[in-house]
């Protein structure tokens, strides 16, 4: 039996669909560096990197202080929330996406962020390796049907 997705996972699913529609490949639960884990990261064919942090509730937002550490790892940063989220508590200078499990819409863009060439290259390589690992794990998991959870590279 499959686990029931959390509210945050449903937001990430809708964000992923929207990113695909905009020409991005994306991964959920990606670690750009040790100690950080973003909800959704997307990369397009121009090499632009977007990070989306999904917030399921006021408590989820207020208790999370790590999101500012994600800014040096992307060209654009967004919060994704559902339509009932109290948007006034979100910083107005960041991007905002309204999402549900079926899709998403960008409400506003934040400022363009500066990503160094060396960090961009490292992220692109890590994204590719992580995507390959996930594909391999999925194939092996289907072959052996062992039900083990995927553990991404640190």
C-alpha positions in Angstrom: 0.0 0.0 0.0 1.3 3.4 -0.9 1.7 6.1 1.8 -0.7 9.0 1.7 1.2 12.1 0.4 1.6 15.0 2.9 0.3 18.5 2.1 3.9 19.6 1.3 4.3 16.7 -1.1 1.1 17.6 -2.9 2.4 21.2 -3.3 5.7 19.9 -4.6 3.8 17.7 -7.1 1.9 20.7 -8.5 5.1 22.8 -8.6 6.8 20.0 -10.5 4.0 19.9 -13.1 4.3 23.7 -13.5 8.1 23.6 -13.9 7.7 20.9 -16.6 5.2 23.1 -18.4 7.8 25.9 -18.4 10.6 23.6 -19.8 12.3 22.6 -16.6 13.5 19.3 -15.4 13.1 19.0 -11.7 13.9 17.0 -8.6 12.2 16.9 -5.3 14.1 16.6 -2.0 17.5 17.7 -3.4 20.6 18.5 -1.3 22.6 21.3 -3.1 25.2 20.9 -0.4 25.7 19.1 2.9 23.2 20.2 5.5 20.7 21.7 3.1 17.7 20.0 1.4 15.4 21.9 -0.9 11.9 20.8 -1.6 12.0 21.3 -5.4 14.9 22.3 -7.7 14.4 22.9 -11.4 16.9 23.3 -14.3 16.0 24.5 -17.8 17.9 24.2 -21.1 19.6 27.5 -20.5 21.1 26.2 -17.3 18.9 28.4 -15.1 18.3 27.0 -11.7 15.2 27.6 -9.7 14.6 26.5 -6.1 11.1 26.3 -4.7 10.4 25.9 -0.9 6.9 24.4 -0.3 5.3 25.7 2.9 2.2 23.8 4.1 1.3 26.0 7.0 2.1 29.1 9.0 3.9 26.9 11.6 5.9 25.3 8.8 7.1 28.7 7.6 7.7 30.2 11.0 9.8 27.2 12.2 12.0 27.1 9.1 15.0 29.4 9.1 17.1 27.4 6.5 15.5 28.9 3.4 17.8 31.9 3.3 20.7 29.5 2.9 19.3 28.3 -0.4 19.6 31.7 -2.1 23.3 31.3 -3.1 22.3 28.1 -5.0 19.8 29.4 -7.5 18.9 32.0 -10.1 15.4 32.3 -8.7 13.8 31.4 -5.4 10.1 30.9 -4.7 7.8 30.0 -1.8 5.0 27.7 -2.9 1.9 27.7 -0.8 -1.8 26.8 -1.2 -4.5 29.4 -1.8 -5.5 29.4 1.9 -2.0 30.1 3.2 -1.6 33.6 5.0 0.6 35.1 2.3 1.2 38.3 4.3 3.7 36.5 6.5 5.9 35.6 3.5 8.8 38.0 2.6 7.5 40.2 -0.2 10.9 40.2 -2.0 10.8 36.5 -2.8 9.0 34.7 -5.6 5.6 33.3 -4.8 3.8 30.3 -6.3 0.2 29.2 -5.5 0.0 25.4 -5.9 -2.0 22.3 -5.2 -1.4 18.7 -6.3 -2.8 19.4 -9.8 -0.7 22.4 -10.8 0.7 25.8 -9.8 0.8 29.4 -10.9 3.6 31.9 -10.4 2.1 35.0 -8.7 5.4 37.0 -8.5 9.1 36.7 -9.2 11.7 37.7 -6.7 14.9 39.5 -7.7 17.3 37.7 -10.0 19.9 36.1 -7.9 23.6 35.7 -8.8 24.9 32.2 -9.1 28.7 31.8 -9.6 29.8 29.8 -12.6 31.7 27.3 -10.4 28.7 26.7 -8.2 26.4 26.4 -11.3 28.6 23.7 -12.8 28.8 21.8 -9.5 25.0 21.9 -9.1 24.4 20.8 -12.7 26.7 17.8 -12.2 25.1 17.0 -8.9 21.6 17.3 -10.4 22.5 15.0 -13.2 24.1 12.4 -11.0 21.2 12.5 -8.5 18.7 12.1 -11.3 20.6 9.1 -12.7 20.8 7.5 -9.3 17.1 7.9 -8.8 16.4 6.4 -12.2 18.6 3.5 -11.4 17.1 3.0 -8.0 13.6 3.1 -9.5 14.5 0.4 -12.1 16.2 -1.8 -9.5 13.3 -1.3 -7.1 10.8 -2.5 -9.8 13.0 -5.4 -10.6 13.4 -6.7 -7.1 10.2 -5.0 -5.6 12.0 -4.5 -2.3 10.2 -1.4 -1.3 13.3 0.3 0.1 13.2 4.2 0.2 15.6 6.0 -2.1 18.4 7.8 -0.3 19.8 10.7 -2.4 23.5 11.5 -2.5 24.6 13.8 0.3 
